[in-house]
């Protein structure tokens, strides 16, 4: 007899995600992905000045702030005809890449690693053997010392013995699926703490150009910062030297710490390259940071990855990459708490609607899956097909397109772990792909910065196109859109402007592609398929759903930030408008 299991909330993610399951024995047979937060930013920006939209849309998410701002700005620029100077685009590329590298490191160590690393077991490790283990996996991180490992071991012991696990609370530490030896656990916990220090450098890069964090300043038509190496009140030579140092630090951490850690951990958990496969269809408009205003097939991409063109991979066929057509994107509300004026149809984002129709039970609820609608997340489709987006899609696209560095890293990983590229469609594969991408991205960050500095030396200081700033220069009716490849996948913003105000706005975010529910034909979204696609995904102990966390975390969920606060009885407490 099937058993119902509810995992609510999925911990260590941004936002709120609920997973409902049916199991037979120790395997998952059915799954429902339920986003229980309403976004509604699209309605908040409607009627506003399009030059202000970015300030609202970057509050869609508390993690991916800059990327939403840039996607919004590029969409507005596409609609109104702005042409930002090259240096402004390079600054945006630096910000996008820095945030992505920071995001990937944070995800691996602070959100996902605890699915693989048994923290309390670290106090059983020998610091000298831990150092030897780190050397054996090729980790040359400067933090690998007997003194550091001894210090961290003592810290873990103190935390465990206190009974207050602090940031490590909520782990399923007694679960039999933890397989790392004590020394690997100690090393990973030490690197967890080191990563907390590392990510500050990346934040500083964003802050230099954006003025603050987590919600930096941007500008339709360019960037809000002024550049002059010789003036103290602008981005100057001192700050540029700082940025160069932070990039070097980041590159060192990613290559000497993150990469060997990820390879070593996923080698131990090799079975997860045969667990958690979702639909073998992948969509990306390029490598990480690729940014397009309008159709990527005709738009200008300033990214150094311009050689990796947009593409779609169907049925894991890496030999035949299909062309990407933005007109084939539709969003369905068959399983979501919205309604379209045309009924249960798939609407292109340019015609998309955000009309709320909640049909679920009153809060608190015990089971949502017996309702036709069970989520606030729409279900995007490409040519009617369920797609995966994110690092896995971009890595596979780059691999299929012949990007040499990506092919090299995938080859190294495949040989070390003993897998094939086809096995990247899995829990382990998504985790590994994120690491591969982080390496290529941090190397690219250096190249973008070098190009930016070279431009300054040639006198390229302009970062703003003022020709379209005044509304009098805008057409009476205009529409535009953007595509940006951000940490979690393909992001697009769609805008229409009428009489100087936003008349329509839609955002198709990466997690919508992945966390969305079933469409009209009953096709599951990627989260659902990864858990229940073949009826073999393990769940040994429903009270400790560690295997579920491993697979869902491999997608790096980032659910949309809430618009309304509700109490346990479903009553509105406060309307949040930022």
Order of alpha helices (4+ residues) and beta strands (2+ residues): beta-beta-beta-alpha-alpha-alpha-alpha-alpha-alpha-alpha-alpha-alpha-beta-beta-beta-beta-beta-alpha-alpha-alpha-beta-beta-beta-alpha-alpha-beta-alpha-beta-beta
